[in-house]
């Protein structure tokens, strides 16, 4: 391939992108080092999907932040990994003087700095520096005593997870981010009621998502996540939530959650189900939803039907509060939901029926994977879908037929001229009609039918052997009428002299 042909091939987006899609990562890295133009083009494919394993220096090392600033605009999908392990476990805080346990209340604070706001003006940077100095005087974690205890007893990974500003700065360099994946696997069931570094990192990540300019974010995957992690991702009940925290989450259109199975029988704790229900209420623009219960032999309830779950309903009914103040969960409603996948769940046929009935106008496809029914049959569960679909089709065709019938009936877009015209115009219109009738009557007196013209033309052609191919009877009739009115001769004189008629036929009027 010549250089000119290769230049034409490389300048075509379709052919170039098709070639780059078949290249592996090592080849793309080598191609990126050829020249500047190749580096710009291959960076879009090389850094489209990025995986980040959270460590103590992930978002604080200057070299990594500088590299992220250069390639961040190419990133479309980010996988944020922070797995449970010995390094993420947090022991109880102990007072070094008395040995008693100290409680720590997490209050997230975004410390504005030039790193978190690269384009901030000088005045804003000065104000941020003053705020940072004030924060240093009062301590990073509230007081100097608490800060000293946390620095000495908790690992560096904890302090990196508490640095909300570094999360905001990192996501600010990814303006084209569309899909965020969070991986929090490996939690021990005995640690479900204890906070770990993972929980604090999820809180910082949520605050950063709400504050960073991620206008293109439309997909979120929590695969997998522990039941308690939903509490720290919830924009309405999470730590550090603001009144406008739900604004970013309302633009999510695709949501996928893989959650560890948690017992929910009678007598078991159901707080994680209430948190899950509250978390799903923030996604009003969902079009695709996938949920699976994993890592357990038991099946979990349907997250879309928690409002009618027997365990939650009985708990609310047994409440000692006033009946008017008892907390019942509101049914979830997703107006734009089109695709739904539910895996490893157990529910009633009535719950499936109610969900399909509620979303029948938008739902296009649904899939139940390893789902069992506690009561009822699948025929009862899917009956609304079958009956409503036929009814919807009949209603649609009925509306179309009605529209066709309506279109066949003539209608008036405005008032008639008789209604809008003044009374004087009726008199003028009547006079114009009379004149028009007289003019037509005068024209009818001198008009001759087509048979007479045909016989006259045949007679003229016999007398005059000149053949006229363009002889038109309509033209002949109009010409004779005009000629008769112009000459104003009596009918007997007109038909009495054939020579005059012969000249009239040969006049230019009939050409």
C-alpha positions, -999 to 999 in steps of 0.1 A, spaced: 0 0 0 14 34 -10 17 63 14 -11 81 -5 -34 51 -2 -26 46 34 -32 83 41 -66 81 25 -74 49 44 -64 64 77 -83 96 72 -116 77 67 -132 72 101 -151 40 92 -121 21 79 -97 33 105 -120 25 134 -128 -9 120 -91 -17 118 -84 -4 154 -113 -25 168 -95 -57 158 -61 -48 174 -52 -60 208 -39 -38 236 -2 -44 231 -5 -35 194 -24 -3 202 3 7 227 30 2 201 10 21 174 4 50 198 42 56 200 46 60 162 37 97 160 14 123 174 -15 117 149 -15 80 157 -13 87 194 -45 109 192 -64 83 172 -54 52 191 -60 68 225 -98 68 218 -97 30 216 -69 23 241 -84 43 270 -121 38 262 -124 13 291 -103 19 322 -101 -3 353 -91 14 386 -81 -7 417 -84 16 446 -52 20 467 -38 46 491 -21 65 462 -47 60 434 -61 96 434 -34 114 453 -2 106 434 6 137 412 20 117 383 -12 96 380 -34 127 382 -13 143 355 -17 113 333 -54 112 339 -57 148 329 -41 139 295 -62 109 287 -94 115 307 -114 129 278 -111 95 260 -126 75 289 -161 61 284 -163 33 309 -146 31 343 -145 0 366 -138 10 402 -126 -20 422 -123 -20 459 -126 -55 474 -131 -65 510 -101 -79 527 -78 -76 558 -66 -42 546 -101 -28 545 -112 -41 579 -114 -13 605 -110 -23 642 -127 -3 670 -111 30 679 -96 30 714 -87 60 735 -49 57 741 -52 71 776 -82 52 790 -85 23 767 -122 29 761 -139 27 727 -143 60 709 -171 66 684 -163 83 652 -190 102 633 -181 105 596 -187 140 582 -175 143 546 -160 176 537 -148 186 502 -117 207 506 -115 229 476 -80 232 462 -64 238 428 -62 201 423 -99 196 426 -107 227 405 -81 230 378 -98 259 361 -106 280 392 -97 317 391 -72 333 414 -98 346 438 -114 312 441 -80 296 447 -72 321 474 -105 314 492 -99 276 489 -64 281 504 -79 300 533 -105 273 539 -78 246 538 -58 266 564 -88 268 586 -94 231 582 -58 224 592 -62 245 624 -93 225 635 -81 191 622 -90 170 592 -115 148 611 -131 175 633 -107 178 663 -70 173 667 -76 145 692 -98 125 668 -74 132 639 -45 119 659 -63 87 669 -74 80 633 -39 86 619 -23 63 644 -48 34 645 -63 33 609 -44 23 578 -35 48 549 -62 32 528 -88 46 551 -74 82 548 -74 78 510 -110 68 511 -119 98 532 -103 122 508 -134 133 490 -115 161 471 -93 136 454 -124 117 441 -139 149 428 -107 159 411 -103 125 394 -139 124 380 -136 160 369 -110 148 343 -135 123 328 -162 146 312 -171 119 286 -178 91 312 -209 72 303 -207 39 322 -195 35 358 -189 0 372 -183 -6 409 -169 -39 422 -171 -46 460 -167 -83 462 -155 -105 490 -174 -94 521 -175 -118 551 -211 -124 562 -200 -118 598 -189 -82 589 -222 -71 575 -230 -48 603 -195 -33 605 -182 -3 585 -151 -9 565 -129 12 542 -151 1 513 -181 19 528 -162 51 532 -149 49 497 -184 44 484 -195 75 502 -167 96 487 -174 81 453 -211 90 455 -203 126 465 -178 129 437 -203 117 411 -228 143 423 -203 172 422 -182 163 391 -194 175 357 -206 141 344 -234 152 322 -231 121 299 -233 95 326 -261 71 318 -252 36 330 -243 23 365 -233 -13 374 -229 -25 409 -215 -60 402 -212 -71 429 -221 -51 460 -228 -60 496 -262 -52 511 -249 -25 534 -231 -7 505 -265 6 492 -267 28 523 -236 47 513 -246 51 477 -281 63 484 -284 100 475 -314 106 498 -303 88 530 -265 85 525 -238 103 544 -233 138 532 -264 140 512 -277 173 499 -311 185 487 -299 183 450 -281 150 454 -307 131 433 -302 153 402 -272 133 389 -289 100 395 -320 109 376 -300 107 343 -291 71 348 -309 50 322 -293 15 326 -288 0 361 -274 -34 369 -271 -47 405 -257 -80 418 -262 -82 455 -252 -108 481 -281 -129 494 -294 -118 528 -319 -137 549 -353 -119 549 -376 -145 566 -399 -136 595 -379 -124 625 -349 -115 604 -336 -79 598 -351 -62 568 -333 -29 570 -312 -37 539 -345 -42 519 -358 -8 530 -325 8 520 -327 -9 486 -362 3 481 -352 38 489 -322 36 466 -342 25 436 -366 55 440 -338 78 428 -337 63 393 -368 78 377 -355 76 341 -346 39 340 -350 21 307 -331 -11 315 -329 -27 349 -311 -59 359 -310 -74 394 -296 -107 407 -291 -122 441 -257 -140 443 -234 -158 467 -260 -178 485 -282 -209 483 -313 -189 494 -332 -167 470 -341 -131 477 -372 -111 472 -380 -90 442 -366 -55 446 -394 -42 424 -422 -55 447 -409 -48 482 -440 -26 489 -461 -58 488 -435 -82 504 -452 -101 533 -422 -97 557 -422 -59 553 -459 -55 554 -463 -76 586 -436 -56 602 -453 -24 595 -487 -38 606 -472 -49 640 -459 -14 646 -471 2 679 -473 37 662 -505 54 652 -521 38 622 -519 70 603 -481 73 609 -472 37 601 -445 35 574 -456 15 544 -434 14 514 -447 30 482 -448 9 451 -419 16 427 -429 31 393 -405 35 364 -424 53 336 -398 46 309 -387 11 318 -384 -11 287 -361 -41 297 -361 -59 330 -341 -89 342 -347 -106 376 -325 -135 388 -325 -159 417 -356 -144 434 -387 -157 451 -420 -139 449 -458 -143 445 -477 -145 413 -497 -115 423 -465 -94 426 -455 -103 391 -490 -96 378 -491 -62 396 -457 -52 382 -466 -61 346 -499 -43 349 -482 -12 362 -456 -11 335 -476 -24 306 -474 8 286 -436 10 285 -422 -26 292 -410 -43 260 -391 -73 273 -386 -90 307 -367 -121 318 -370 -142 349 -339 -163 356 -341 -189 384 -372 -173 398 -397 -194 418 -432 -185 429 -443 -189 465 -480 -188 456 -499 -190 424 -489 -202 389 -470 -187 360 -502 -186 341 -517 -163 367 -485 -142 369 -483 -137 331 -520 -134 325 -521 -96 326 -494 -94 300 -512 -117 276 -547 -102 280 -535 -66 281 -514 -71 250 -544 -82 229 -565 -54 244 -538 -29 236 -537 -40 200 -574 -39 197 -575 -4 212 -547 7 189 -565 -6 158 -598 9 169 -582 43 173 -567 40 138 -601 30 123 -617 59 140 -591 82 127 -598 70 91 -635 75 95 -630 110 109 -608 119 80 -634 109 54 -659 134 68 -654 169 54 -649 197 79 -646 235 78 -616 251 93 -631 285 96 -665 303 95 -684 305 62 -683 337 41 -720 342 46 -714 343 84 -684 366 84 -694 390 55 -714 421 64 -750 426 51 -740 449 22 -718 422 7 -748 399 3 -764 424 -21 -733 428 -42 -729 391 -43 -765 387 -55 -759 413 -83 -727 395 -94 -746 362 -97 -773 379 -119 -746 394 -142 -729 360 -144 -762 343 -154 -769 368 -181 -734 364 -196 -738 326 -197 -773 329 -212 -759 353 -240 -731 329 -247 -755 299 -249 -776 316 -276 -747 316 -301 -732 283 -290 -734 253 -313 -732 217 -303 -702 195 -313 -722 174 -338 -730 205 -359 -694 216 -358 -683 181 -369 -707 181 -399 -697 217 -408 -660 208 -407 -666 178 -429 -684 199 -454 -657 225 -455 -630 199 -460 -649 185 -490 -652 219 -506 -616 229 -498 -592 200 -502 -568 215 -476 -563 191 -448 -559 207 -413 -544 183 -388 -547 207 -359 -584 214 -363 -600 214 -328 -638 215 -323 -635 234 -290 -614 260 -307 -639 261 -336 -668 267 -312 -650 295 -293 -639 311 -326 -673 311 -341 -689 325 -310 -664 353 -308 -667 360 -345 -705 360 -343 -705 385 -314 -680 408 -331 -699 409 -364 -734 410 -347 -751 395 -378 -784 378 -378 -784 340 -378 -800 339 -412 -773 360 -427 -746 340 -410 -759 306 -423 -772 321 -456 -737 328 -470 -713 299 -468 -684 321 -481 -685 340 -448 -684 308 -428 -656 295 -449 -635 326 -442 -643 323 -405 -630 288 -404 -597 298 -421 -592 328 -398 -562 327 -373 -586 323 -344 -589 285 -352 -552 278 -354 
